[in-house]
Amino acid sequence: MELKKAIKEFHEEKIESYFPSQVSDRKNAKLKRKKTSAIDSYTLKNRGVYYTRKYKGINYSVKCLGDKLFVYRNRKYKSLTSIAKLITGYSNISGHVFFGLR
């Protein structure tokens, strides 16, 4: 896998030396696409919404403030994943899956 990545980077550098403006435009377009995701826009649309989940017989409620901010037990968190990790104790868990958003 690393070899494929190294070969791809090598070829991209070669192409960039021949066609610098086209490659840089393509790279900028990729960066712009990566900055916004469906999850980011989802949190911006749902300000003030409460996400609830019953886990091991206890109801948990999280408020979305938008701009990737969530409130759980009067503390602000940057992601649902950090809250899901806190609730479950698992280090490898998705917050969106845990709260049923995906």
Phi and psi restraints in degrees (range 20) as a CNS / XPLOR table:
assign (resid 1 and name C) (resid 2 and name N)
       (resid 2 and name CA) (resid 2 and name C) 1.0 -63.6 20.0 2
assign (resid 2 and name N) (resid 2 and name CA)
       (resid 2 and name C) (resid 3 and name N) 1.0 -37.5 20.0 2
assign (resid 2 and name C) (resid 3 and name N)
       (resid 3 and name CA) (resid 3 and name C) 1.0 -63.4 20.0 2
assign (resid 3 and name N) (resid 3 and name CA)
       (resid 3 and name C) (resid 4 and name N) 1.0 -43.6 20.0 2
assign (resid 3 and name C) (resid 4 and name N)
       (resid 4 and name CA) (resid 4 and name C) 1.0 -60.6 20.0 2
assign (resid 4 and name N) (resid 4 and name CA)
       (resid 4 and name C) (resid 5 and name N) 1.0 -42.3 20.0 2
assign (resid 4 and name C) (resid 5 and name N)
       (resid 5 and name CA) (resid 5 and name C) 1.0 -64.0 20.0 2
assign (resid 5 and name N) (resid 5 and name CA)
       (resid 5 and name C) (resid 6 and name N) 1.0 -43.1 20.0 2
assign (resid 5 and name C) (resid 6 and name N)
       (resid 6 and name CA) (resid 6 and name C) 1.0 -64.2 20.0 2
assign (resid 6 and name N) (resid 6 and name CA)
       (resid 6 and name C) (resid 7 and name N) 1.0 -41.7 20.0 2
assign (resid 6 and name C) (resid 7 and name N)
       (resid 7 and name CA) (resid 7 and name C) 1.0 -64.6 20.0 2
assign (resid 7 and name N) (resid 7 and name CA)
       (resid 7 and name C) (resid 8 and name N) 1.0 -41.8 20.0 2
assign (resid 7 and name C) (resid 8 and name N)
       (resid 8 and name CA) (resid 8 and name C) 1.0 -62.5 20.0 2
assign (resid 8 and name N) (resid 8 and name CA)
       (resid 8 and name C) (resid 9 and name N) 1.0 -44.2 20.0 2
assign (resid 8 and name C) (resid 9 and name N)
       (resid 9 and name CA) (resid 9 and name C) 1.0 -63.2 20.0 2
assign (resid 9 and name N) (resid 9 and name CA)
       (resid 9 and name C) (resid 10 and name N) 1.0 -39.9 20.0 2
assign (resid 9 and name C) (resid 10 and name N)
       (resid 10 and name CA) (resid 10 and name C) 1.0 -60.2 20.0 2
assign (resid 10 and name N) (resid 10 and name CA)
       (resid 10 and name C) (resid 11 and name N) 1.0 -46.9 20.0 2
assign (resid 10 and name C) (resid 11 and name N)
       (resid 11 and name CA) (resid 11 and name C) 1.0 -67.0 20.0 2
assign (resid 11 and name N) (resid 11 and name CA)
       (resid 11 and name C) (resid 12 and name N) 1.0 -36.3 20.0 2
assign (resid 11 and name C) (resid 12 and name N)
       (resid 12 and name CA) (resid 12 and name C) 1.0 -64.1 20.0 2
assign (resid 12 and name N) (resid 12 and name CA)
       (resid 12 and name C) (resid 13 and name N) 1.0 -40.1 20.0 2
assign (resid 12 and name C) (resid 13 and name N)
       (resid 13 and name CA) (resid 13 and name C) 1.0 -64.1 20.0 2
assign (resid 13 and name N) (resid 13 and name CA)
       (resid 13 and name C) (resid 14 and name N) 1.0 -40.0 20.0 2
assign (resid 13 and name C) (resid 14 and name N)
       (resid 14 and name CA) (resid 14 and name C) 1.0 -63.8 20.0 2
assign (resid 14 and name N) (resid 14 and name CA)
       (resid 14 and name C) (resid 15 and name N) 1.0 -46.0 20.0 2
assign (resid 14 and name C) (resid 15 and name N)
       (resid 15 and name CA) (resid 15 and name C) 1.0 -63.4 20.0 2
assign (resid 15 and name N) (resid 15 and name CA)
       (resid 15 and name C) (resid 16 and name N) 1.0 -40.1 20.0 2
assign (resid 15 and name C) (resid 16 and name N)
       (resid 16 and name CA) (resid 16 and name C) 1.0 -63.1 20.0 2
assign (resid 16 and name N) (resid 16 and name CA)
       (resid 16 and name C) (resid 17 and name N) 1.0 -33.7 20.0 2
assign (resid 16 and name C) (resid 17 and name N)
       (resid 17 and name CA) (resid 17 and name C) 1.0 -69.6 20.0 2
assign (resid 17 and name N) (resid 17 and name CA)
       (resid 17 and name C) (resid 18 and name N) 1.0 -28.6 20.0 2
assign (resid 17 and name C) (resid 18 and name N)
       (resid 18 and name CA) (resid 18 and name C) 1.0 -85.5 20.0 2
assign (resid 18 and name N) (resid 18 and name CA)
       (resid 18 and name C) (resid 19 and name N) 1.0 -38.6 20.0 2
assign (resid 18 and name C) (resid 19 and name N)
       (resid 19 and name CA) (resid 19 and name C) 1.0 -130.9 20.0 2
assign (resid 19 and name N) (resid 19 and name CA)
       (resid 19 and name C) (resid 20 and name N) 1.0 71.1 20.0 2
assign (resid 19 and name C) (resid 20 and name N)
       (resid 20 and name CA) (resid 20 and name C) 1.0 -63.5 20.0 2
assign (resid 20 and name N) (resid 20 and name CA)
       (resid 20 and name C) (resid 21 and name N) 1.0 -38.9 20.0 2
assign (resid 20 and name C) (resid 21 and name N)
       (resid 21 and name CA) (resid 21 and name C) 1.0 -71.2 20.0 2
assign (resid 21 and name N) (resid 21 and name CA)
       (resid 21 and name C) (resid 22 and name N) 1.0 -38.7 20.0 2
assign (resid 21 and name C) (resid 22 and name N)
       (resid 22 and name CA) (resid 22 and name C) 1.0 -67.9 20.0 2
assign (resid 22 and name N) (resid 22 and name CA)
       (resid 22 and name C) (resid 23 and name N) 1.0 -40.8 20.0 2
assign (resid 22 and name C) (resid 23 and name N)
       (resid 23 and name CA) (resid 23 and name C) 1.0 -68.8 20.0 2
assign (resid 23 and name N) (resid 23 and name CA)
       (resid 23 and name C) (resid 24 and name N) 1.0 -43.1 20.0 2
assign (resid 23 and name C) (resid 24 and name N)
       (resid 24 and name CA) (resid 24 and name C) 1.0 -65.2 20.0 2
assign (resid 24 and name N) (resid 24 and name CA)
       (resid 24 and name C) (resid 25 and name N) 1.0 -35.8 20.0 2
assign (resid 24 and name C) (resid 25 and name N)
       (resid 25 and name CA) (resid 25 and name C) 1.0 -63.0 20.0 2
assign (resid 25 and name N) (resid 25 and name CA)
       (resid 25 and name C) (resid 26 and name N) 1.0 -40.9 20.0 2
assign (resid 25 and name C) (resid 26 and name N)
       (resid 26 and name CA) (resid 26 and name C) 1.0 -66.2 20.0 2
assign (resid 26 and name N) (resid 26 and name CA)
       (resid 26 and name C) (resid 27 and name N) 1.0 -41.6 20.0 2
assign (resid 26 and name C) (resid 27 and name N)
       (resid 27 and name CA) (resid 27 and name C) 1.0 -65.0 20.0 2
assign (resid 27 and name N) (resid 27 and name CA)
       (resid 27 and name C) (resid 28 and name N) 1.0 -41.5 20.0 2
assign (resid 27 and name C) (resid 28 and name N)
       (resid 28 and name CA) (resid 28 and name C) 1.0 -63.1 20.0 2
assign (resid 28 and name N) (resid 28 and name CA)
       (resid 28 and name C) (resid 29 and name N) 1.0 -39.4 20.0 2
assign (resid 28 and name C) (resid 29 and name N)
       (resid 29 and name CA) (resid 29 and name C) 1.0 -64.1 20.0 2
assign (resid 29 and name N) (resid 29 and name CA)
       (resid 29 and name C) (resid 30 and name N) 1.0 -39.4 20.0 2
assign (resid 29 and name C) (resid 30 and name N)
       (resid 30 and name CA) (resid 30 and name C) 1.0 -63.2 20.0 2
assign (resid 30 and name N) (resid 30 and name CA)
       (resid 30 and name C) (resid 31 and name N) 1.0 -44.3 20.0 2
assign (resid 30 and name C) (resid 31 and name N)
       (resid 31 and name CA) (resid 31 and name C) 1.0 -63.0 20.0 2
assign (resid 31 and name N) (resid 31 and name CA)
       (resid 31 and name C) (resid 32 and name N) 1.0 -40.0 20.0 2
assign (resid 31 and name C) (resid 32 and name N)
       (resid 32 and name CA) (resid 32 and name C) 1.0 -64.6 20.0 2
assign (resid 32 and name N) (resid 32 and name CA)
       (resid 32 and name C) (resid 33 and name N) 1.0 -38.6 20.0 2
assign (resid 32 and name C) (resid 33 and name N)
       (resid 33 and name CA) (resid 33 and name C) 1.0 -67.2 20.0 2
assign (resid 33 and name N) (resid 33 and name CA)
       (resid 33 and name C) (resid 34 and name N) 1.0 -36.4 20.0 2
assign (resid 33 and name C) (resid 34 and name N)
       (resid 34 and name CA) (resid 34 and name C) 1.0 -72.8 20.0 2
assign (resid 34 and name N) (resid 34 and name CA)
       (resid 34 and name C) (resid 35 and name N) 1.0 -26.9 20.0 2
assign (resid 34 and name C) (resid 35 and name N)
       (resid 35 and name CA) (resid 35 and name C) 1.0 -65.9 20.0 2
assign (resid 35 and name N) (resid 35 and name CA)
       (resid 35 and name C) (resid 36 and name N) 1.0 -36.1 20.0 2
assign (resid 35 and name C) (resid 36 and name N)
       (resid 36 and name CA) (resid 36 and name C) 1.0 -111.9 20.0 2
assign (resid 36 and name N) (resid 36 and name CA)
       (resid 36 and name C) (resid 37 and name N) 1.0 132.7 20.0 2
assign (resid 36 and name C) (resid 37 and name N)
       (resid 37 and name CA) (resid 37 and name C) 1.0 -126.0 20.0 2
assign (resid 37 and name N) (resid 37 and name CA)
       (resid 37 and name C) (resid 38 and name N) 1.0 171.6 20.0 2
assign (resid 37 and name C) (resid 38 and name N)
       (resid 38 and name CA) (resid 38 and name C) 1.0 -62.6 20.0 2
assign (resid 38 and name N) (resid 38 and name CA)
       (resid 38 and name C) (resid 39 and name N) 1.0 -36.2 20.0 2
assign (resid 38 and name C) (resid 39 and name N)
       (resid 39 and name CA) (resid 39 and name C) 1.0 -68.2 20.0 2
assign (resid 39 and name N) (resid 39 and name CA)
       (resid 39 and name C) (resid 40 and name N) 1.0 -41.0 20.0 2
assign (resid 39 and name C) (resid 40 and name N)
       (resid 40 and name CA) (resid 40 and name C) 1.0 -60.8 20.0 2
assign (resid 40 and name N) (resid 40 and name CA)
       (resid 40 and name C) (resid 41 and name N) 1.0 -47.1 20.0 2
assign (resid 40 and name C) (resid 41 and name N)
       (resid 41 and name CA) (resid 41 and name C) 1.0 -68.1 20.0 2
assign (resid 41 and name N) (resid 41 and name CA)
       (resid 41 and name C) (resid 42 and name N) 1.0 -29.2 20.0 2
assign (resid 41 and name C) (resid 42 and name N)
       (resid 42 and name CA) (resid 42 and name C) 1.0 -64.0 20.0 2
assign (resid 42 and name N) (resid 42 and name CA)
       (resid 42 and name C) (resid 43 and name N) 1.0 -44.0 20.0 2
assign (resid 42 and name C) (resid 43 and name N)
       (resid 43 and name CA) (resid 43 and name C) 1.0 -69.7 20.0 2
assign (resid 43 and name N) (resid 43 and name CA)
       (resid 43 and name C) (resid 44 and name N) 1.0 -31.1 20.0 2
assign (resid 43 and name C) (resid 44 and name N)
       (resid 44 and name CA) (resid 44 and name C) 1.0 -69.9 20.0 2
assign (resid 44 and name N) (resid 44 and name CA)
       (resid 44 and name C) (resid 45 and name N) 1.0 -33.1 20.0 2
assign (resid 44 and name C) (resid 45 and name N)
       (resid 45 and name CA) (resid 45 and name C) 1.0 -75.8 20.0 2
assign (resid 45 and name N) (resid 45 and name CA)
       (resid 45 and name C) (resid 46 and name N) 1.0 -24.5 20.0 2
assign (resid 45 and name C) (resid 46 and name N)
       (resid 46 and name CA) (resid 46 and name C) 1.0 -110.3 20.0 2
assign (resid 46 and name N) (resid 46 and name CA)
       (resid 46 and name C) (resid 47 and name N) 1.0 45.5 20.0 2
assign (resid 46 and name C) (resid 47 and name N)
       (resid 47 and name CA) (resid 47 and name C) 1.0 -66.6 20.0 2
assign (resid 47 and name N) (resid 47 and name CA)
       (resid 47 and name C) (resid 48 and name N) 1.0 135.7 20.0 2
assign (resid 47 and name C) (resid 48 and name N)
       (resid 48 and name CA) (resid 48 and name C) 1.0 84.9 20.0 2
assign (resid 48 and name N) (resid 48 and name CA)
       (resid 48 and name C) (resid 49 and name N) 1.0 -2.0 20.0 2
assign (resid 48 and name C) (resid 49 and name N)
       (resid 49 and name CA) (resid 49 and name C) 1.0 -83.1 20.0 2
assign (resid 49 and name N) (resid 49 and name CA)
       (resid 49 and name C) (resid 50 and name N) 1.0 140.9 20.0 2
assign (resid 49 and name C) (resid 50 and name N)
       (resid 50 and name CA) (resid 50 and name C) 1.0 -100.0 20.0 2
assign (resid 50 and name N) (resid 50 and name CA)
       (resid 50 and name C) (resid 51 and name N) 1.0 132.0 20.0 2
assign (resid 50 and name C) (resid 51 and name N)
       (resid 51 and name CA) (resid 51 and name C) 1.0 -104.9 20.0 2
assign (resid 51 and name N) (resid 51 and name CA)
       (resid 51 and name C) (resid 52 and name N) 1.0 127.3 20.0 2
assign (resid 51 and name C) (resid 52 and name N)
       (resid 52 and name CA) (resid 52 and name C) 1.0 -121.6 20.0 2
assign (resid 52 and name N) (resid 52 and name CA)
       (resid 52 and name C) (resid 53 and name N) 1.0 151.0 20.0 2
assign (resid 52 and name C) (resid 53 and name N)
       (resid 53 and name CA) (resid 53 and name C) 1.0 -152.9 20.0 2
assign (resid 53 and name N) (resid 53 and name CA)
       (resid 53 and name C) (resid 54 and name N) 1.0 135.0 20.0 2
assign (resid 53 and name C) (resid 54 and name N)
       (resid 54 and name CA) (resid 54 and name C) 1.0 -95.9 20.0 2
assign (resid 54 and name N) (resid 54 and name CA)
       (resid 54 and name C) (resid 55 and name N) 1.0 121.8 20.0 2
assign (resid 54 and name C) (resid 55 and name N)
       (resid 55 and name CA) (resid 55 and name C) 1.0 -133.1 20.0 2
assign (resid 55 and name N) (resid 55 and name CA)
       (resid 55 and name C) (resid 56 and name N) 1.0 119.9 20.0 2
assign (resid 55 and name C) (resid 56 and name N)
       (resid 56 and name CA) (resid 56 and name C) 1.0 53.2 20.0 2
assign (resid 56 and name N) (resid 56 and name CA)
       (resid 56 and name C) (resid 57 and name N) 1.0 41.5 20.0 2
assign (resid 56 and name C) (resid 57 and name N)
       (resid 57 and name CA) (resid 57 and name C) 1.0 83.0 20.0 2
assign (resid 57 and name N) (resid 57 and name CA)
       (resid 57 and name C) (resid 58 and name N) 1.0 1.1 20.0 2
assign (resid 57 and name C) (resid 58 and name N)
       (resid 58 and name CA) (resid 58 and name C) 1.0 -116.3 20.0 2
assign (resid 58 and name N) (resid 58 and name CA)
       (resid 58 and name C) (resid 59 and name N) 1.0 134.2 20.0 2
assign (resid 58 and name C) (resid 59 and name N)
       (resid 59 and name CA) (resid 59 and name C) 1.0 -85.6 20.0 2
assign (resid 59 and name N) (resid 59 and name CA)
       (resid 59 and name C) (resid 60 and name N) 1.0 130.6 20.0 2
assign (resid 59 and name C) (resid 60 and name N)
       (resid 60 and name CA) (resid 60 and name C) 1.0 -116.6 20.0 2
assign (resid 60 and name N) (resid 60 and name CA)
       (resid 60 and name C) (resid 61 and name N) 1.0 136.5 20.0 2
assign (resid 60 and name C) (resid 61 and name N)
       (resid 61 and name CA) (resid 61 and name C) 1.0 -128.8 20.0 2
assign (resid 61 and name N) (resid 61 and name CA)
       (resid 61 and name C) (resid 62 and name N) 1.0 134.0 20.0 2
assign (resid 61 and name C) (resid 62 and name N)
       (resid 62 and name CA) (resid 62 and name C) 1.0 -129.6 20.0 2
assign (resid 62 and name N) (resid 62 and name CA)
       (resid 62 and name C) (resid 63 and name N) 1.0 133.8 20.0 2
assign (resid 62 and name C) (resid 63 and name N)
       (resid 63 and name CA) (resid 63 and name C) 1.0 -100.8 20.0 2
assign (resid 63 and name N) (resid 63 and name CA)
       (resid 63 and name C) (resid 64 and name N) 1.0 133.7 20.0 2
assign (resid 63 and name C) (resid 64 and name N)
       (resid 64 and name CA) (resid 64 and name C) 1.0 -90.8 20.0 2
assign (resid 64 and name N) (resid 64 and name CA)
       (resid 64 and name C) (resid 65 and name N) 1.0 124.5 20.0 2
assign (resid 64 and name C) (resid 65 and name N)
       (resid 65 and name CA) (resid 65 and name C) 1.0 -97.3 20.0 2
assign (resid 65 and name N) (resid 65 and name CA)
       (resid 65 and name C) (resid 66 and name N) 1.0 -5.1 20.0 2
assign (resid 65 and name C) (resid 66 and name N)
       (resid 66 and name CA) (resid 66 and name C) 1.0 83.2 20.0 2
assign (resid 66 and name N) (resid 66 and name CA)
       (resid 66 and name C) (resid 67 and name N) 1.0 173.8 20.0 2
assign (resid 66 and name C) (resid 67 and name N)
       (resid 67 and name CA) (resid 67 and name C) 1.0 50.1 20.0 2
assign (resid 67 and name N) (resid 67 and name CA)
       (resid 67 and name C) (resid 68 and name N) 1.0 40.3 20.0 2
assign (resid 67 and name C) (resid 68 and name N)
       (resid 68 and name CA) (resid 68 and name C) 1.0 59.8 20.0 2
assign (resid 68 and name N) (resid 68 and name CA)
       (resid 68 and name C) (resid 69 and name N) 1.0 35.8 20.0 2
assign (resid 68 and name C) (resid 69 and name N)
       (resid 69 and name CA) (resid 69 and name C) 1.0 -122.6 20.0 2
assign (resid 69 and name N) (resid 69 and name CA)
       (resid 69 and name C) (resid 70 and name N) 1.0 134.4 20.0 2
assign (resid 69 and name C) (resid 70 and name N)
       (resid 70 and name CA) (resid 70 and name C) 1.0 -133.0 20.0 2
assign (resid 70 and name N) (resid 70 and name CA)
       (resid 70 and name C) (resid 71 and name N) 1.0 149.1 20.0 2
assign (resid 70 and name C) (resid 71 and name N)
       (resid 71 and name CA) (resid 71 and name C) 1.0 -115.6 20.0 2
assign (resid 71 and name N) (resid 71 and name CA)
       (resid 71 and name C) (resid 72 and name N) 1.0 127.0 20.0 2
assign (resid 71 and name C) (resid 72 and name N)
       (resid 72 and name CA) (resid 72 and name C) 1.0 -138.0 20.0 2
assign (resid 72 and name N) (resid 72 and name CA)
       (resid 72 and name C) (resid 73 and name N) 1.0 121.4 20.0 2
assign (resid 72 and name C) (resid 73 and name N)
       (resid 73 and name CA) (resid 73 and name C) 1.0 53.3 20.0 2
assign (resid 73 and name N) (resid 73 and name CA)
       (resid 73 and name C) (resid 74 and name N) 1.0 47.4 20.0 2
assign (resid 73 and name C) (resid 74 and name N)
       (resid 74 and name CA) (resid 74 and name C) 1.0 62.0 20.0 2
assign (resid 74 and name N) (resid 74 and name CA)
       (resid 74 and name C) (resid 75 and name N) 1.0 20.0 20.0 2
assign (resid 74 and name C) (resid 75 and name N)
       (resid 75 and name CA) (resid 75 and name C) 1.0 -121.2 20.0 2
assign (resid 75 and name N) (resid 75 and name CA)
       (resid 75 and name C) (resid 76 and name N) 1.0 144.3 20.0 2
assign (resid 75 and name C) (resid 76 and name N)
       (resid 76 and name CA) (resid 76 and name C) 1.0 -90.5 20.0 2
assign (resid 76 and name N) (resid 76 and name CA)
       (resid 76 and name C) (resid 77 and name N) 1.0 139.1 20.0 2
assign (resid 76 and name C) (resid 77 and name N)
       (resid 77 and name CA) (resid 77 and name C) 1.0 -129.3 20.0 2
assign (resid 77 and name N) (resid 77 and name CA)
       (resid 77 and name C) (resid 78 and name N) 1.0 149.7 20.0 2
assign (resid 77 and name C) (resid 78 and name N)
       (resid 78 and name CA) (resid 78 and name C) 1.0 -83.6 20.0 2
assign (resid 78 and name N) (resid 78 and name CA)
       (resid 78 and name C) (resid 79 and name N) 1.0 -15.7 20.0 2
assign (resid 78 and name C) (resid 79 and name N)
       (resid 79 and name CA) (resid 79 and name C) 1.0 -150.2 20.0 2
assign (resid 79 and name N) (resid 79 and name CA)
       (resid 79 and name C) (resid 80 and name N) 1.0 155.4 20.0 2
assign (resid 79 and name C) (resid 80 and name N)
       (resid 80 and name CA) (resid 80 and name C) 1.0 -69.0 20.0 2
assign (resid 80 and name N) (resid 80 and name CA)
       (resid 80 and name C) (resid 81 and name N) 1.0 -28.4 20.0 2
assign (resid 80 and name C) (resid 81 and name N)
       (resid 81 and name CA) (resid 81 and name C) 1.0 -63.2 20.0 2
assign (resid 81 and name N) (resid 81 and name CA)
       (resid 81 and name C) (resid 82 and name N) 1.0 -42.2 20.0 2
assign (resid 81 and name C) (resid 82 and name N)
       (resid 82 and name CA) (resid 82 and name C) 1.0 -63.8 20.0 2
assign (resid 82 and name N) (resid 82 and name CA)
       (resid 82 and name C) (resid 83 and name N) 1.0 -35.0 20.0 2
assign (resid 82 and name C) (resid 83 and name N)
       (resid 83 and name CA) (resid 83 and name C) 1.0 -70.4 20.0 2
assign (resid 83 and name N) (resid 83 and name CA)
       (resid 83 and name C) (resid 84 and name N) 1.0 -43.2 20.0 2
assign (resid 83 and name C) (resid 84 and name N)
       (resid 84 and name CA) (resid 84 and name C) 1.0 -62.4 20.0 2
assign (resid 84 and name N) (resid 84 and name CA)
       (resid 84 and name C) (resid 85 and name N) 1.0 -38.5 20.0 2
assign (resid 84 and name C) (resid 85 and name N)
       (resid 85 and name CA) (resid 85 and name C) 1.0 -64.2 20.0 2
assign (resid 85 and name N) (resid 85 and name CA)
       (resid 85 and name C) (resid 86 and name N) 1.0 -40.5 20.0 2
assign (resid 85 and name C) (resid 86 and name N)
       (resid 86 and name CA) (resid 86 and name C) 1.0 -64.1 20.0 2
assign (resid 86 and name N) (resid 86 and name CA)
       (resid 86 and name C) (resid 87 and name N) 1.0 -42.8 20.0 2
assign (resid 86 and name C) (resid 87 and name N)
       (resid 87 and name CA) (resid 87 and name C) 1.0 -69.5 20.0 2
assign (resid 87 and name N) (resid 87 and name CA)
       (resid 87 and name C) (resid 88 and name N) 1.0 -47.9 20.0 2
assign (resid 87 and name C) (resid 88 and name N)
       (resid 88 and name CA) (resid 88 and name C) 1.0 -87.3 20.0 2
assign (resid 88 and name N) (resid 88 and name CA)
       (resid 88 and name C) (resid 89 and name N) 1.0 -29.5 20.0 2
assign (resid 88 and name C) (resid 89 and name N)
       (resid 89 and name CA) (resid 89 and name C) 1.0 86.1 20.0 2
assign (resid 89 and name N) (resid 89 and name CA)
       (resid 89 and name C) (resid 90 and name N) 1.0 -2.2 20.0 2
assign (resid 89 and name C) (resid 90 and name N)
       (resid 90 and name CA) (resid 90 and name C) 1.0 -84.7 20.0 2
assign (resid 90 and name N) (resid 90 and name CA)
       (resid 90 and name C) (resid 91 and name N) 1.0 140.8 20.0 2
assign (resid 90 and name C) (resid 91 and name N)
       (resid 91 and name CA) (resid 91 and name C) 1.0 -88.0 20.0 2
assign (resid 91 and name N) (resid 91 and name CA)
       (resid 91 and name C) (resid 92 and name N) 1.0 -17.5 20.0 2
assign (resid 91 and name C) (resid 92 and name N)
       (resid 92 and name CA) (resid 92 and name C) 1.0 -119.1 20.0 2
assign (resid 92 and name N) (resid 92 and name CA)
       (resid 92 and name C) (resid 93 and name N) 1.0 78.3 20.0 2
assign (resid 92 and name C) (resid 93 and name N)
       (resid 93 and name CA) (resid 93 and name C) 1.0 -143.3 20.0 2
assign (resid 93 and name N) (resid 93 and name CA)
       (resid 93 and name C) (resid 94 and name N) 1.0 143.9 20.0 2
assign (resid 93 and name C) (resid 94 and name N)
       (resid 94 and name CA) (resid 94 and name C) 1.0 -94.8 20.0 2
assign (resid 94 and name N) (resid 94 and name CA)
       (resid 94 and name C) (resid 95 and name N) 1.0 129.8 20.0 2
assign (resid 94 and name C) (resid 95 and name N)
       (resid 95 and name CA) (resid 95 and name C) 1.0 -66.8 20.0 2
assign (resid 95 and name N) (resid 95 and name CA)
       (resid 95 and name C) (resid 96 and name N) 1.0 -37.4 20.0 2
assign (resid 95 and name C) (resid 96 and name N)
       (resid 96 and name CA) (resid 96 and name C) 1.0 -68.5 20.0 2
assign (resid 96 and name N) (resid 96 and name CA)
       (resid 96 and name C) (resid 97 and name N) 1.0 -36.5 20.0 2
assign (resid 96 and name C) (resid 97 and name N)
       (resid 97 and name CA) (resid 97 and name C) 1.0 -70.6 20.0 2
assign (resid 97 and name N) (resid 97 and name CA)
       (resid 97 and name C) (resid 98 and name N) 1.0 -42.9 20.0 2
assign (resid 97 and name C) (resid 98 and name N)
       (resid 98 and name CA) (resid 98 and name C) 1.0 -59.8 20.0 2
assign (resid 98 and name N) (resid 98 and name CA)
       (resid 98 and name C) (resid 99 and name N) 1.0 -42.2 20.0 2
assign (resid 98 and name C) (resid 99 and name N)
       (resid 99 and name CA) (resid 99 and name C) 1.0 -89.9 20.0 2
assign (resid 99 and name N) (resid 99 and name CA)
       (resid 99 and name C) (resid 100 and name N) 1.0 5.5 20.0 2
assign (resid 99 and name C) (resid 100 and name N)
       (resid 100 and name CA) (resid 100 and name C) 1.0 76.7 20.0 2
assign (resid 100 and name N) (resid 100 and name CA)
       (resid 100 and name C) (resid 101 and name N) 1.0 27.5 20.0 2
assign (resid 100 and name C) (resid 101 and name N)
       (resid 101 and name CA) (resid 101 and name C) 1.0 -90.8 20.0 2
assign (resid 101 and name N) (resid 101 and name CA)
       (resid 101 and name C) (resid 102 and name N) 1.0 -12.9 20.0 2
